[in-house]
């Protein structure tokens, strides 16, 4: 079953066309990885899946992005409701300059939850879901900026989980982290797909091969090839894909 279906999506920044005729199905409860050289449209597409590109001046979108069967660019619900269901984790850990507790409780509070016991439960569940509870449970009142980069990124994941999304978008979530923290995030992503649909951008082809179920290869704003990850890396259908995954360019 597909969680998101992208049909003939084209996107422009002013006169520059960043995405060309994107067609892609994103299966539910799987990890879909976007790979390709820098500037090829990966991050642009992932940001279009919860309309983050609405925040960019002179951005124009044509085509469909169906989420649970509804086109997100023609829906009647406010965009904030969409972003509650489709959360985003960015390349650089970006905790708010608040306590760990207040970072995770931020989303639920903005959606009207004020009861402390309810918030306590959400914060613990979210931090456990992000595999960082045991490391921070005794320092919840400390600034989220005071812990390591890997812990900050998992706190940001917990913050995204706290509003109970259905999809997690991850734009190079480990590129700023050391190998040990990267391994923890990768293990976390594999566990999270039991309950969430995950779409991630990565420049690390080994990472894509380790943790994704489906991979889409981008080049110059187009998807060149999409397939199950193992097949795309071992038996690509397109020569351009074969050249990229073998390291001949990129």
C-alpha positions in Angstrom: 0.0 0.0 0.0 1.3 3.4 -0.9 1.3 6.2 1.6 2.3 8.9 -0.8 1.8 9.0 -4.6 3.6 11.6 -6.7 2.2 12.2 -10.2 3.8 14.4 -12.8 5.2 16.8 -10.2 7.0 19.9 -11.6 8.5 22.6 -9.5 10.0 26.0 -10.3 12.0 28.5 -8.3 11.2 31.6 -10.3 12.3 30.8 -13.9 14.5 27.8 -12.8 12.8 24.4 -13.0 14.1 22.3 -10.2 11.9 19.2 -10.6 10.8 17.6 -13.9 7.8 15.3 -14.2 8.4 13.4 -11.0 6.4 10.1 -10.7 7.0 8.1 -7.5 5.1 5.9 -5.2 6.2 5.8 -1.5 5.1 2.6 0.2 3.7 2.6 3.7 5.9 1.5 6.6 9.1 1.4 4.5 12.2 3.5 4.1 12.5 5.2 0.8 15.9 6.8 0.1 16.7 9.6 -2.4 20.2 9.4 -3.8 22.1 11.5 -6.4 24.7 14.2 -6.7 24.3 17.6 -5.0 21.8 20.0 -6.6 19.8 17.3 -8.4 16.5 17.9 -6.7 16.5 15.4 -3.8 15.9 18.0 -1.0 13.6 20.0 -3.1 11.3 17.0 -3.6 11.4 15.9 0.1 10.4 19.5 1.1 7.6 19.5 -1.4 6.0 16.5 0.4 4.9 18.6 3.4 4.8 21.9 1.5 7.9 23.3 3.1 8.6 24.9 -0.3 5.6 27.2 0.4 8.0 29.2 2.5 10.2 29.9 -0.6 9.5 33.0 -2.6 8.4 32.5 -6.2 8.1 28.8 -5.8 5.5 27.3 -8.2 4.3 23.7 -8.2 2.3 21.7 -10.8 1.2 18.1 -10.5 -0.1 16.0 -7.7 1.2 14.8 -4.3 -1.4 12.4 -2.9 -1.2 11.7 0.8 -3.6 9.0 1.9 -5.4 9.7 -1.4 -5.7 13.5 -1.0 -3.7 16.0 -3.1 -1.8 18.1 -0.5 -1.7 21.0 -2.9 -5.5 21.1 -3.3 -6.6 20.1 0.2 -9.0 22.1 2.3 -7.2 21.5 5.6 -4.6 24.1 6.7 -0.9 23.4 5.9 -0.2 23.1 9.7 -2.5 20.0 9.8 -0.5 18.5 7.0 2.9 19.2 8.7 1.5 17.5 11.9 1.0 14.3 9.9 4.2 14.6 7.8 7.1 15.7 10.0 10.5 16.8 9.0 14.0 16.2 10.5 16.7 18.4 9.0 20.4 17.9 8.2 21.8 19.9 11.1 20.3 19.1 14.5 18.1 22.1 15.3 16.8 21.9 18.8 15.1 25.0 20.2 17.1 26.9 22.9 14.9 25.3 25.5 15.0 22.4 27.9 14.9 18.8 26.4 11.4 18.5 27.9 10.2 21.7 26.4 11.6 20.8 23.0 9.6 17.6 22.9 6.5 19.1 24.5 6.5 22.0 22.1 4.3 20.5 19.4 1.7 19.0 21.7 1.4 22.3 23.5 0.9 24.2 20.2 -1.9 21.7 19.5 -3.6 22.5 22.8 -2.4 19.9 25.2 -1.7 21.6 28.6 -2.1 18.8 31.2 1.2 18.1 32.7 0.7 14.4 33.2 -0.4 14.0 29.6 2.7 16.0 28.5 4.9 13.9 30.7 3.6 10.7 29.0 4.1 12.1 25.5 7.6 13.3 26.3 8.7 10.0 27.7 7.1 8.0 24.9 8.6 10.2 22.2 12.1 10.1 23.7 11.8 6.3 24.1 10.6 6.2 20.5 13.7 8.1 19.4 16.0 5.8 21.5 17.4 8.6 23.7 15.2 8.4 26.8 17.8 6.4 28.9 20.5 9.0 28.0 18.5 12.1 29.0 15.8 11.0 31.4 17.7 12.5 34.4 18.5 15.8 32.6 15.1 16.8 31.0 15.3 20.3 32.4 18.8 20.9 30.9 19.1 22.8 27.6 18.8 20.5 24.6 21.8 22.4 23.2 24.0 21.1 26.0 24.0 17.4 24.8 26.0 15.8 22.0 25.1 16.3 18.3 23.8 12.7 18.0 21.6 13.2 21.1 20.4 16.5 19.7 19.3 14.9 16.5 17.5 12.1 18.3 15.8 14.8 20.5 14.7 16.5 17.2 13.3 13.1 16.0 11.5 12.8 19.4 10.1 16.3 18.9 8.7 15.2 15.5 7.3 12.0 16.9 5.5 13.9 19.8 2.7 15.1 17.5 2.0 11.6 16.2 2.9 11.9 12.5 2.3 9.3 9.9 5.3 10.1 7.8 8.8 11.2 8.8 10.9 13.2 6.2 14.6 13.1 6.9 16.9 15.4 4.9 20.4 13.9 5.4 19.8 13.3 9.1 23.3 11.9 9.8 25.6 14.0 7.6 26.7 16.2 10.5 27.2 13.3 12.9 30.1 11.0 13.8 30.1 7.3 12.9 28.8 6.1 16.3 25.9 8.6 16.3 25.2 7.7 12.7 24.9 4.0 13.5 22.5 4.8 16.3 20.3 6.9 14.0 20.4 4.2 11.3 19.3 1.6 13.8 16.6 4.0 15.0 15.3 4.5 11.5 15.0 0.7 10.9 13.0 0.5 14.1 10.8 3.5 13.3 9.5 2.1 10.0 7.4 -0.4 12.0 5.1 2.6 12.9 6.0 5.3 10.4 6.6 5.8 6.7 10.1 7.3 6.2 11.5 9.2 3.3 15.2 10.2 3.6 17.7 12.1 1.5 21.3 10.7 1.8 24.6 11.3 0.0 25.9 8.1 1.6 25.1 5.3 -0.8 26.2 2.7 1.8 23.7 4.1 4.2 20.9 3.9 1.6 21.9 0.3 0.9 21.9 -0.6 4.6 18.6 0.8 5.7 16.3 1.6 2.8 13.7 -0.7 1.2 13.3 1.4 -2.0 15.8 3.9 -3.6 15.2 6.6 -6.1 18.2 7.9 -8.1 18.0 11.6 -9.1 19.9 13.5 -11.7 19.3 17.1 -12.9 15.9 17.4 -11.3 14.6 14.1 -12.7 14.2 10.6 -11.3 16.4 8.4 -13.5 15.4 5.1 -11.8 13.5 3.8 -8.8 13.6 0.2 -7.6 13.9 -2.0 -4.5 17.2 -1.0 -3.0 19.1 -4.3 -3.4 18.2 -4.5 -7.0 19.0 -0.9 -7.8 22.4 -1.2 -6.3 23.3 -4.7 -7.8 21.3 -4.8 -11.0 20.4 -1.2 -12.1 18.3 -1.0 -15.2 19.9 2.3 -16.4 23.6 2.9 -17.3 23.5 6.3 -15.6 22.4 4.6 -12.3 25.1 2.0 -12.7 27.7 4.7 -13.2 26.6 6.6 -10.1 26.3 3.7 -7.7 29.7 2.4 -8.8 31.3 5.7 -8.1 32.1 6.7 -11.7 30.6 10.2 -11.1 28.9 12.2 -8.3 
